[in-house]
């Protein structure tokens, strides 16, 4: 819906955006504690808005920033876990709470366009059947990988971790990282702890051969609102 305003036509969404950015200084670097408090105030949508932390890293394409983290506190998302396994491992996955368990049947289903899941785990022996759907899972950033613990024999633990809030932290080709760290309803202190956990993983993965500043920018934002810049150098 459009709103008439002096000087032209303004969308309601933009009007809402302007009302939000008046609440704080867009150019200021806020402490993490201040930023978390502000971003919760900016989450004014009619649903429990996810809040994410975003980084722009000064890295090159050769630098592979990729890791996983089990959040200290639930991010409020129901994660649908798919497991490629057979036999005892399939039974373990089902008992641990996996939403979908199978082998070739799931490969064919995914090849046909089905993607109603959020995380994928596989036992090592299942990797040979995933070639057909590797490009699909790769584009969705869900291809099982030993480095991230998604190719494992301890399948029950893997399922439990994703259900508890395990997230992948991954930089794209231009050095951008986006991670959901909670929702508006999450207690501010818990939100701070989740952001700190992500930040520590980011810092742990700083390339040894990097010259200059590693983090160019860090910000927090609600799904439907503007971002708040964070002074990452003061995070302990």
N, C-alpha and C positions, 0 to 999 in steps of 0.2 A: 504494500500500500504506500502511496506517495503523500507527502505533506507539502502544502504550499508555503513558501517562505519568501521574504523579501530577497530579491536578487536572483530568483530562480526556483527550481524544484529540488527538494532534498528528500532522499529516502528516509523512512523512519529508522531503518537500521543505522544510517549514518548519524542521524540526530541522537540516537541512543549512544553511539560511539563518542560523539562530542561531549555528551553529558558525563560520560565515564572519565575521559581524559582530563576533565576539569578537576577531578578529585586528587590529582597528584602531578608531579613534575615529570614529564616524559623524558627529559634529558638527564635527570639526576640518576646517579648510581646509589641504590639503596642497600642497606645491610640486608642479609638474608632474612632476618627476623622481621624487618620492616616490610620487605617485599612480600613475604608470605601473608602478612596481615592485610596489605593493600590488595593483593590479588584475590583474596576471598571476598573483599568488598566489591570488586569489579565483576564477580560472577553473579550477575543479576538475571540470568535466564530463568525460565519457569521449571527447570529441571536441575538435578544435582550435577552441576557442570564439572567435567574433568578439568584438572589443572595440570599443566605440563611445564617442564623445564626445558629450555632450548639453549643450545650452544652453537657458536660458530668458531671452529678451531682453525688455527693457522697451520694446516698440515698439507702434505702433498699426497697425490693419489697412491703412492707406494706405501704410505702409512696406513696400516689396517687397524683401525680403532674398533674393536669388537669384543664385547665381554657380556657377562650375565650377572644379575644381581637379584637376590631374594629380598624384597623390600622389608624394612623393619616393621612397617605397618601396612595393612591391606589398602590397596588403591581403589577398592570398591567396585571392582570389575569381576563379573563372573566369567572365568576363562574356560573356554571349551577346548579340551585337550584331545587330540587325535594321536593314537599310538599304532605304529606298525610293528606287530609282534605276532608270534604264533606259540602254541603249546603253553607251557608253564608261564612264560613271560606274558602272554596274552591274559592269562588268568590273573597274574599279579597286577597288571595294568587295570583290569576291570575292578578288582577289589580295592585298588587305591583311589578309584573314582574317575578313571578316564571316561570321556564321553563317547568316544568311538575307538574301537579296536579291530584291527583286521590286517590284511596283507594285499594280495592282488585285487581283491574286491574293492578296496578303498582306492587303489591306484586307478582303476578304471573309472570309478566314480568321480575322482578329482580330474582326470583327463577329460571327462564329459562336462566339466564346468562347475562342479559342486565345490564350494569353499566355505561351508558353514562351520568353521572352527578357527581358533585363535592361536594355537600352538601345536607343534608336531614333534613327537619323539619317535625314535626307532631303535631297535636292537641292532647290533653291528651286522648280523646276517641278513637283515632286511634291506640294507643299502643297495644291494645289487638289483632290486626290483624297482628302485625309485628313479632310475635314469629317464624313464618315459615322462615323468612329471617334474623332474628337477628344474626345468625352466619356469614352470608354473609356481612351484614353491619358492624358487629363488627370487622371482619378481615380488612375491608376497613377503619376502624376508622370513620364511619359515622352513627353509630346507634344513633338515637335521645336519648337525656338524659336531664332531667330537670336541672341538674347542669350546663350544658353548654348553656342553654337557647334554645335548639333545640326541646324541648317539651314545647309548649306554646300556649296560646289562642290568644296572640298578634302576629298572624301569619304574618301580613303585615309588622310589624316592623322587625320581624326575617328575612324575605326575603330581605328587604332593607339593613339590616346590612351585610348580606352575599354578596350582590351585591356591597356594598361599600368597602368590603375588610375585613370582619370578618374572623379571623383564629382561629383554635384550637391549644392550646399550651399543649402538652402532652408528658410526659416522658415514654419511653418504660421500659421493665423489667430490663434493665441494666443501666438505668439512662440517656439515650441519648435523647436529644430533638433537632428536626430540624424544623425550621420555615422559609418559604420564606418571605423575608422582602422587596423585590423590584426587579427591573431589572436594567441592566446596564444603560439604558436611564434615570433612575430616578435621579433627582438632588441630589448631595451628601448630602446637608443639610437635605433633606427630608428622605434620606436613614438613616442618623444618627438618626433622630427622630423616625423612625419606629423601629430601633434596640433598642433604649432606651425604647420604649413602651413595647417591648417584655421582655427586661431585668427587667423592673419594675414588670411585672407580675411574672416572674421567682422568683424574690426576695420576692414578696408578699406571694408566696406559699411555702416558706422555712419551713420544718417541725419543730415544737416546740421542739421535743425530739432529734433533730439531734445533734450529737457530731462531732467536727472537722469542716473542711472546707466544705461548701455546694457545691460550684462550683469547680470542678477539672480543667476543661478547657472550654474556650469559643473561638470560631473562626468564621470568615466570609469566604465564598467561593462562586465563581461563579459555575454554573452547570458543566462547562467543564474545570475547572481549579483548581489549588491548593488552600489550605486554608491559611488564615492569622490569627495568634494568637492574641487575644485581651486581654489587661490588664483590666479585669472586675472589679478589686478593685478600679479603678479610675473613674468608671462611676457614675455620680451623677444623 
